[in-house]
Amino acid sequence: MANSSITGLSAAKCSEHIAKSSYRNELACPKILGFHLQKLKNGGCWRFRYQDFSDTRRLINLGKYTGDTANRLEAAEQAAKYRKMLAEGIDPLAEKESKREAYRQAEAKKQSGLLGLYLDGIYTQHQKRKAGEGKHTLAMIKKHFADWLDKPMQSITVADLKHWQAQKEQSGLSHATIKRTFGALRTMLRHAVREHVLEVDPSAKFQLSPPTANEKEKSTQGDNLKTRRMLTRDELEGIAQGLEAYKQQLIEQRENSRKHGKPDLPSLKNLKHPHWFFPFFHLARYSGLRAGDLYSLNWSELNLAFKRLITVPNKTKHHNDPIKVDLPLNTDILQIMIDWHKQQGEPQTGLVFPSPVTGKKLDKKAHITHWKQVLELGGINTPLDFYALRHHYISAMVAGGIALFTVARLAGHKSVKMIEQHYGHLAPHAATDALELVAGGFNLQGTNKQKGVV
């Protein structure tokens, strides 16, 4: 507690001032220049008045008057401290503002350090510079770290991350998705370090555990491999029949609508493609491109004059060194796309497959209904998703002995790792052929005959 002799304001004088003085009257301290008690409508307050170094009058409120000794002496001690600061050339209010600003900055840093706030704020602005404005990455982090959105990023521990991986594995999330999602989080944390929101990356000392034995077995022997295959002859024939049947169905439906109350609807009879799905399908099966890449494909990328399709897959557009898929167009697919181009009015720019209603990008699942119709009309009972076309594209090349590096490039992969891991089983004789090639080069049988060896 402060020394009772620090102030000349006694408890009795203060009590009398509050009881008898007029509103806003001040009782000055004879020992501490500028320290005083002001009478208010209800009670009073301690204050300290001074002139700063530009001769401007300044006032600091030291708190409410309570009538007890501790309150009086604490206010006096604070006033004496401010008077000493002035003697040392320090402005008390400037010092308080400096501390207040430091506190504000610390709080702002603390708030921006919350995972959800950083994700929605600084990191969203950063992602907007990328293709697709990074919406997929942002949504992935928000979805798989939903329980962490109110968590300060700096408080994330190795134990937290281990627990997170265990939870995701228990929920059935594949190791590939877990790895991709964790990579997205780690990239954001490293960005926060560069922005000085974090001092260190809290995930730096953590490494994901490898896939479980069950998942490894599943990826090499289970259902995973059943989908990564070539389409059978029956499936190929069924798809072809389904396409033709679906085309006729759409034409007949349009003619029925024209006959029954909607004569202004244009006929589909003379169109090469009665619906965008048909050229969409043909380009998918020829190029092996993912549906999402076809939805965002532009006529500048599908160059009919030069008979080439040159595009960067959406999955790699945000990479520093993205993969570029460069495909020559053969006669059949070229004619299909020329017909579609004419049907669209021969645009020079814009989407190859725009929405017929809005002219904008189609929904990423717009093809699914049409694909199901094709399968049903083609009598295909095997569950095949549209991605089966990409599996067939890659599988057929691997089984045909095309170099894996070439297959990877045509499929839009930087390395052969994924091709080897998921499609290598389709080339079981590759090692045998390679060994035969090497061994044959020595022609040992001919050499032995020359030496007379039987």
ABEGO torsion letter per residue (X at the ends): XBBAAABABBAAAAAAAAAABBBGBBBBBAABBGBBBBBBABEBBBBBBBBBAAGBBBBBBAEBBAGBAAAAAAAAAAAAAAAAAAAAGBBAAAAAAAAAAAAAAAAAAAAAABAAAAAABAAAAAAAABBGGGAAAAAAAAAAAAAAAABBAAABBAAAAAAAAAAAAAAGBBAAAAAAAAAAAAAAAAAAAAAGABABBAAAABBBBBBBAAAAAAAAABAAAAABBBBBAAAAAAAAAAAAAAAAAAAAAAAAAAABGBAABBBAAABABABAAAAAAAAAAAAGBBAAAAAABBAAABBAAAGBBBBBBAAAAABABBBBBBBBBBAAAAAAAAAAAAAAGGBABEBABBBAAAGBBBBAAAAAAAAAAAAAAAGBABBBBAAAAAAAAAAAAAAAGBBAAAAAAAAGBABAAAAAAAAAAABAAAAAAAAAAAAAAAGAAAAAAAAGBX
